[in-house]
């Protein structure tokens, strides 16, 4: 099939002229792989993503190697990205769980870090072995020290729309933790629908509640998972509301797309297809991005769950 | 994972209170299967869909068996659905390509038929071996005769947003064919994005152009394919515009979801998840629907491409 001239570009009202894509594939996507991906492959993946026009690529996480063996190569990987200069507008944020992780990242010259909190007590306990309050206490010196050193700080917030133990999560509860993360000094918040259950009305409600609490769209990013197929519709809703930063994962990497608890991230390619059709600038070269995700799928030995990658990939039909 | 209370119901402004789902799985979904599905399986599939609360289920197509061997059992299948009474609100539309097909359908008591036109010359030639004008001439006596006999007539229009040979399809061209189908006597039009390339702005533009040409939302249905992952976002856009009838396929049946030219329909389950979250009534019992699609996937020997089915299916994780 020819896709010349497709998608047809027809702008819609009420959308931003440009969207910043926060690419999470190398970190969020690969950290759940069962077999360890070689550091050379990760480095090439990140380089290719930047060459495809993604200017914000989350590179790795400085957690203790015992926690996530996939990330034991954080120093080596990050050190191999020194040729991707911040001066050219490339941003390579890294996750840090605590002060020790922060020092490791800063020592390598990281200019952008992220901490990861939870909107629910159940997930804070499961993921961080802490209460929500204790997690925020842990982040306080991390955010302060990062800010002092001039690094930009993103705060991830998990389970903003639903929780596997607690069910629905009230917007007010999310707003409260968001406010506290901003008060600590976070520059940006990423609202995560970690189990992919949100629908459009809930997205609109939370964003409106955040605005009412003095949190403007400019400091917000949305992070949707496609577990129930809702990620792109929810993203469009957030863009109509005024959000201009969207998290996505090249090829839809993340979780196992063929298992019951599929937790794949929104695929960057599906997002770029939509934004290209809407005339919203992203700076991304879709063909190069698809080629990159196809290459990565070959490395992982399974097809990409991204529908756009499957439609445009040059591999043979099955 | 528990999904008790999920998705959380939060209505959004500007949406209808109820959506009619036009279920196309048994016809549009199964007609592309390589191996013929036994007529008993098709009949059970349709019965299960009705029991799950879908009141409009497109049952089969009265095309010549030489064209589509999968549909050679149309008479036998339709005859086996006589226990699903129109008096209970069940609608079982069937496709008819010409007067001969219409007579076969009417002889079996069909009260709702559909003709299938094309917005582009290339697809009219490929699918019907006719020009757009010739196809409309062929439909004229079919629609007239169906209307005379009291049957409701749906007009399908393919390639409303893009065409594999012609690229982008201008809205004005689609509006023209829509007007002519309505002038023939069609009661409803289904706007098909046959190759799944549409994005939200284009959807909004076409619907607005149709309204301006005197075609109200009430006679329109939208029929999106998920080739580029856009189906649900486009559907939400159409609902916000005012459309209240949506075509979808149980389990996302249709085309081969794992091949390059994946042409899967919007999965009914993903649509129902969204509408449940938005508080929009559909009458569908999602658990029963997922059970039905899981059962059908077992019959076909491959997993459903619907993300919601994969998330909620009771089958073991891989």
Interface residues (C-beta under 8 A of the other chain):
Chain A: X1 X2 X3 X4 X5 X6 X7 X8 X9 X10 X11 X12 X13 X161 X162 X164 X165 X167 X168 X169 X195 X196 X197 X198 X199 X200 X201 X202 X204 X205 X226 X227 X228 X229 X230 X232 X233 X235 X236 X237 X256 X258 X259 X260 X261 X262 X267 X270 X273 X274 X276 X277 X278 X279 X303 X306 X307 X308 X310 X311 X313 X315 X316 X317 X318
Chain B: X1 X2 X3 X4 X5 X6 X7 X8 X9 X10 X11 X12 X13 X161 X162 X164 X165 X167 X168 X169 X195 X196 X197 X198 X199 X200 X201 X202 X204 X205 X226 X227 X228 X229 X230 X232 X233 X235 X236 X237 X256 X258 X259 X260 X261 X262 X267 X270 X273 X274 X276 X277 X278 X279 X303 X306 X307 X308 X310 X311 X313 X315 X316 X317 X318
